[in-house]
Amino acid sequence: VAKDLGLQLPEMSDRGVRIIERGRKYFTLHGKTGHLVTAERIDREQLCRLVEKCVLRCELIVEGEM
């Protein structure tokens, strides 16, 4: 995420970069690398039982100018 946004790691915390998800929190940003990682194990069968295509949506918020 840091690389995709063209930010250095210290800027990530200074700019208030955060992930917004509805309901349960599945993703987080790794503080040392800036990578988007899973916050916990994701059980597809539990999450999307009757759906063939399982999609988890989240938004990335960056404060300040880009």
N, C-alpha and C positions, 0 to 999 in steps of 0.2 A: 504494500500500500504506500509506504513512504517513497519508494522508487517511482511508482506510477504517478504520484502526485508531485514529484520533484522536490520533496522535502527531506531535510536532514533529520536524523532521529531526535535531537533536542527540540527541533521545531514542532514535532508531533505533539509533545506535551504542552509546549508554549502556546500552540494554536488551538488547543482544546479539541483535538481530533478524537472522535468517539463514534461508536456504532450504536444505532438505534434499531431495536427489533421489537416486534409485537409479541407479547407473551413471554415465553421462556427465552433465556439468553443462550444462544448456541455458538456465537463467535466472539472473539476478543482480538485485540491487537497486542502482539508480543512486544513488550517494551524495549528490548535490546536489539531486535532486528527490524521491527516495523512490519512484520508479516501478519497477515490475517490467519488466525488459527482457530480451531474448534475449542470452545470453552469446556466442553464435556463430550462424552460419547453420544453420538446421534444414532438412535435406533429407528431405521427407516420403516420397519414393519409396524412399530407403535405409532409413528408420526403420520404415515401416509398409507394406512391399511388398504383402502379401497381405491387408491389413485395410482395409475400406472406411472405418471411422471411426477416425481416428488421434487418440489421447489421450496427452498427456504429463502425468504426475502429479508434484506436488511438495508439500512441506509447508513452511509458514512457522512458524518457532519464535520466540517472543518470551519472553524471560526476565523474571521478576518478575510482579507483579500487574497485571491489566488492569482 
